[in-house]
Amino acid sequence: MWKAWVNFVLGLWLILSGIITTLGVQANYIIVGIVVAVLGFWTGKIWQGIVTGILGIWLFLSGLISTLMAPINMLIVGVIVAGLSLWEALQRPHTPAPQH
């Protein structure tokens, strides 16, 4: 559960980073931040952890290839979000769908 809270806080950090950067509003930060914050706060399904993990990987890769955004922020947050989300998703027990 603590991993979800860390991802929630990192999502909020991404939103704030997108708003206060010197380059103006960064849509990548804000959109990914909103999704990470929502899914980090509301983690009940494995797919939510997987989606958040993929977004963490996206942040990492876009930090590597982008010159318009602050790449070090994206690299660090991307690695943490991806790692924590995938770790939490893989730790959840798989419950099969009910049989009718």
C-alpha positions as CSV (number, residue, x, y, z in Angstrom):
1,M,0.0,0.0,0.0
2,W,2.9,2.4,0.7
3,K,4.0,2.1,-2.9
4,A,0.6,3.4,-4.1
5,W,0.9,6.4,-1.8
6,V,4.4,7.1,-3.1
7,N,3.1,7.0,-6.7
8,F,0.2,9.3,-5.7
9,V,2.7,11.8,-4.3
10,L,4.9,11.5,-7.4
11,G,1.9,12.0,-9.6
12,L,1.2,15.3,-7.8
13,W,4.9,16.2,-8.2
14,L,4.6,15.6,-11.9
15,I,1.5,17.9,-12.2
16,L,3.3,20.6,-10.2
17,S,6.4,20.2,-12.3
18,G,4.5,20.6,-15.5
19,I,2.9,23.8,-14.2
20,I,5.9,25.6,-12.7
21,T,8.6,24.8,-15.2
22,T,10.4,27.7,-16.8
23,L,9.4,26.5,-20.3
24,G,5.7,26.9,-19.5
25,V,3.0,24.3,-19.1
26,Q,4.3,20.8,-20.0
27,A,1.4,18.6,-21.1
28,N,3.4,15.4,-20.8
29,Y,4.1,16.0,-17.1
30,I,0.5,17.1,-16.3
31,I,-1.3,14.3,-18.2
32,V,1.0,11.5,-16.9
33,G,0.9,13.1,-13.4
34,I,-2.9,13.1,-13.3
35,V,-3.1,9.4,-14.4
36,V,-0.3,8.3,-12.0
37,A,-1.9,10.2,-9.1
38,V,-5.3,8.8,-9.7
39,L,-4.1,5.2,-10.3
40,G,-1.6,5.5,-7.4
41,F,-4.3,6.6,-5.0
42,W,-6.9,4.1,-6.3
43,T,-5.1,0.7,-6.8
44,G,-7.5,-2.2,-6.7
45,K,-6.7,-4.0,-9.9
46,I,-3.6,-5.4,-11.4
47,W,-4.1,-3.5,-14.6
48,Q,-3.9,-0.2,-12.7
49,G,-0.4,-1.1,-11.6
50,I,0.6,-2.2,-15.0
51,V,-0.7,1.0,-16.6
52,T,1.1,3.1,-14.0
53,G,4.3,1.1,-14.6
54,I,4.0,1.7,-18.4
55,L,3.6,5.4,-17.7
56,G,6.8,5.3,-15.6
57,I,8.6,3.7,-18.4
58,W,7.2,6.4,-20.8
59,L,8.5,9.1,-18.4
60,F,11.9,7.5,-18.4
61,L,12.1,7.1,-22.2
62,S,10.7,10.6,-22.9
63,G,13.3,12.0,-20.4
64,L,16.0,10.3,-22.4
65,I,14.9,11.5,-25.8
66,S,13.5,14.9,-25.0
67,T,15.4,18.2,-25.1
68,L,12.4,20.4,-24.3
69,M,11.7,19.0,-20.8
70,A,13.8,18.7,-17.7
71,P,15.1,15.1,-18.4
72,I,16.6,14.4,-15.0
73,N,13.3,14.9,-13.2
74,M,11.6,12.6,-15.7
75,L,14.3,9.9,-15.5
76,I,14.2,9.8,-11.7
77,V,10.4,9.9,-11.3
78,G,9.9,7.5,-14.3
79,V,12.2,4.8,-12.7
80,I,10.5,5.1,-9.3
81,V,7.0,5.1,-10.7
82,A,7.6,2.1,-13.0
83,G,9.4,0.1,-10.3
84,L,6.9,0.7,-7.6
85,S,3.9,0.2,-9.8
86,L,5.1,-3.0,-11.4
87,W,6.3,-4.3,-8.0
88,E,2.8,-3.7,-6.5
89,A,1.0,-5.2,-9.6
90,L,3.1,-8.4,-9.4
91,Q,2.6,-8.8,-5.7
92,R,-1.2,-8.8,-6.0
93,P,-2.7,-12.2,-5.8
94,H,-4.5,-13.2,-9.0
95,T,-8.2,-13.9,-8.3
96,P,-9.9,-15.8,-11.2
97,A,-13.3,-14.5,-12.5
98,P,-16.3,-16.2,-10.9
99,Q,-17.7,-19.1,-12.8
100,H,-21.4,-19.1,-13.8
